[in-house]
Structures are given as structure tokens and as C-alpha cells.
């Protein structure tokens, strides 16, 4: 199984003990404000989501990581890669996404985590293009996308939620000149593999 480390975070696969803290994050209306129709999710919905994320790991070789604070072991939320099936017009595509609990906002953690996921996608999984999708008005997410080197390429409407969304993208060619290849000795996004 793949585990990524950044200076402050561990990105890893999901465990049973992650369900309750992730459910608490999903139950916060402020966290969920820009997710689909803004509805919160309960523990069973969270458990089903985690199971789906783990299945994507098994079928595609990438997925959403649980994001853990290195210094405390606390679950901060998730980041990682998924296929944005909810927006068919951008397919085929792989999306980088994130969701952190409110207590972890404003510290650069989402950017740090997402940058590690992007690097993993390009360097370890050989992706040619990564997108990110945010509802129009979600300025915090758009700032993260810009920090990742992404650029806005289209605006459209979420087919089921009816909200306007903006699609950002980054190609492997745009990424490569500004990011030296990852090695095991790299500090900022060093990786380790476990079985």
C-alpha cells in the first residue's frame, strides 16, 4: 500500500477508526457548503464513501488518501485522486480533490496534501492530465488550485446539482519543468511504501 509523507502530514489508506472522525467532518455544514448541494453526511454515508474510495484504489491504483497530522495522528480529512464521474463532459479525466475539517483550515495543509497527491499522480501513476473542480464562489479552493499550478479551462453547470462549477487543469508537461523528479530522499513530499 502507498503512503506519502509531507513535512506535516501522512497520506495513507483508510482504516476503520477513520470513520467516526471523517463523519464528524462530513456533518459540518461549513465544510460541506461547497460540496454538491451542501448537504451534510451521516456516519453510514461516510462509511459507504470510504468503502467506495478504497474500491477505487483497488481498481485504478489511485484514490483518496486519509490525511493524518504527523505530530498528533489526528485525521484531518482527505486528499487524493478520483475519476470525476459526476461531470461527464470532462471525462476522461482524473481529479485531485480535498476536504479538511474546519480546525485545519487556513494553515496551508490542503495545499500541502494536494501537492503530494498531484506529484504522486504524475510521477508514480504516469497521468498526463489532472483536473480540479470547484463551485463558482469557492474562492478558497480556487486559490489552492492556482498554488498547484493549475489554470481555469472552463465553466459549466453541475448536471445534478445545478450549481455552476469551474474546471481547472494541469498537464504533465506543465508540471514537469517546475517540479524535479521525486526521490526517496526528498523532504517535502518524500514517500514510503508499506505492505
C-alpha positions in Angstrom: 0.0 0.0 0.0 1.2 3.5 -0.8 1.8 6.0 2.0 3.1 9.6 1.3 4.7 11.9 3.8 5.0 15.6 3.7 6.6 17.9 6.4 3.4 18.0 8.4 1.2 15.2 7.0 0.9 11.5 6.3 -1.3 10.5 3.4 -2.4 6.9 3.8 -5.1 4.3 3.1 -8.3 4.2 5.2 -8.8 2.4 8.5 -12.0 1.6 10.5 -11.1 4.1 13.1 -11.2 6.9 10.5 -15.0 6.5 10.0 -16.1 8.5 13.1 -13.7 11.5 12.7 -14.4 11.7 8.9 -18.2 11.5 9.7 -17.7 14.5 12.1 -16.1 16.4 9.3 -18.9 15.5 6.8 -21.5 16.6 9.4 -20.2 20.2 9.5 -22.4 22.4 7.3 -19.5 24.8 6.7 -17.2 22.0 5.5 -20.0 20.8 3.1 -21.1 24.2 1.9 -19.4 23.8 -1.5 -19.9 20.0 -1.9 -22.7 19.2 -4.4 -25.9 20.6 -2.9 -24.3 21.4 0.5 -26.0 18.5 2.3 -24.2 17.1 5.3 -23.5 13.3 5.5 -24.0 10.9 8.4 -21.8 8.1 9.6 -23.3 5.5 7.3 -22.9 7.7 4.3 -19.3 8.4 5.3 -18.6 4.7 5.8 -20.1 4.0 2.3 -17.9 6.8 0.8 -14.8 5.4 2.4 -15.6 1.9 1.1 -16.0 3.4 -2.4 -12.7 5.3 -2.2 -10.9 2.1 -1.1 -12.5 0.2 -4.1 -11.2 2.8 -6.4 -7.7 2.2 -5.0 -8.1 -1.5 -5.8 -9.5 -1.0 -9.3 -7.5 2.0 -10.5 -4.3 2.1 -8.5 -5.1 5.5 -7.1 -7.7 7.0 -4.9 -8.4 9.3 -2.0 -5.9 9.2 0.9 -6.8 9.7 4.5 -4.8 12.8 5.7 -3.3 12.4 9.1 -1.4 15.1 11.1 2.1 13.7 11.6 2.6 15.3 15.0 -0.6 14.1 16.6 -2.0 11.2 14.5 -5.3 13.1 14.1 -7.4 12.6 11.0 -7.6 15.9 9.2 -9.7 14.8 6.3 -8.8 13.6 2.8 -7.0 14.4 -0.4 -6.2 12.4 -3.5 -7.2 11.4 -7.0 -10.5 10.2 -8.3 -12.4 10.0 -11.6 -15.0 12.8 -11.6 -17.9 10.8 -13.0 -20.3 13.4 -11.7 -19.2 15.7 -14.5 -19.2 13.6 -17.7 -18.2 16.4 -20.0 -14.7 16.5 -18.6 -14.1 12.7 -19.0 -11.8 11.0 -19.4 -10.1 12.8 -16.5 -8.6 12.3 -13.1 -9.4 14.9 -10.5 -7.4 16.0 -7.4 -9.7 16.9 -4.5 -9.5 17.5 -0.8 -11.7 18.0 2.2 -10.4 19.0 5.6 -12.1 19.6 8.9 -12.5 23.3 9.8 -9.9 23.2 12.6 -7.3 22.5 9.9 -8.3 25.4 7.6 -6.0 28.4 6.9 -2.7 26.6 7.6 -1.7 25.6 4.1 -2.5 21.9 4.9 -4.8 21.4 2.0 -2.3 22.7 -0.5 0.5 20.6 1.1 -1.6 17.5 0.9 -3.0 18.1 -2.6 0.5 18.9 -4.0 1.7 15.5 -2.8 -1.3 13.8 -4.5 -0.6 15.7 -7.7 3.0 14.6 -7.6 2.0 11.0 -7.0 -0.4 11.1 -9.9 2.2 12.4 -12.4 5.3 10.7 -11.2 4.1 7.4 -9.8 0.9 6.8 -11.9 2.0 8.4 -15.1 -1.0 10.6 -15.5 -1.0 13.0 -18.4 -3.5 15.5 -17.0 -5.1 16.3 -13.7 -8.2 18.4 -13.2 -9.8 20.0 -10.2 -13.4 21.2 -10.0 -14.9 23.8 -7.7 -18.2 25.5 -7.4 -18.1 29.1 -8.6 -17.7 31.2 -5.4 -15.5 28.7 -3.6 -12.5 31.1 -3.7 -10.5 29.1 -1.1 -10.4 26.0 -3.3 -9.6 28.1 -6.4 -6.6 29.6 -4.5 -5.3 26.1 -3.8 -5.7 25.1 -7.5 -3.7 28.1 -8.5 -1.0 27.3 -6.0 -0.8 23.8 -7.5 -0.1 25.5 -10.9 -3.5 24.7 -12.4 -5.3 27.1 -14.7 -9.1 27.5 -15.3 -10.2 26.0 -18.6 -14.0 26.0 -18.5 -17.1 26.9 -16.5 -20.2 24.8 -16.7 -23.1 23.6 -14.6 -23.1 20.5 -12.3 -25.6 18.2 -14.1 -27.4 17.0 -11.0 -26.9 19.9 -8.5 -27.5 22.7 -10.9 -24.7 24.8 -9.4 -22.0 26.5 -11.6 -18.6 24.9 -11.4 -15.2 25.9 -12.7 -12.8 23.3 -14.0 -9.0 23.8 -13.6 -6.4 21.6 -15.1 -2.6 20.9 -15.1 -0.8 18.7 -17.7 2.2 16.6 -17.0 4.1 18.9 -19.5 3.2 22.0 -17.5 4.0 20.2 -14.2 7.4 18.7 -15.1 9.5 21.9 -15.7 8.7 23.3 -12.2 9.0 20.0 -10.2 12.2 18.0 -10.2 11.6 14.2 -10.1 10.7 12.8 -6.7 13.3 10.7 -5.0 13.2 8.8 -1.7 15.4 11.4 -0.1 13.1 14.3 -0.9 11.9 16.1 2.2 8.8 18.0 1.2 7.0 15.0 -0.4 9.1 12.0 0.3 7.3 8.7 0.0 7.5 5.4 1.7 5.9 2.2 0.7 4.4 -0.3 3.1 2.8 -3.6 2.6 
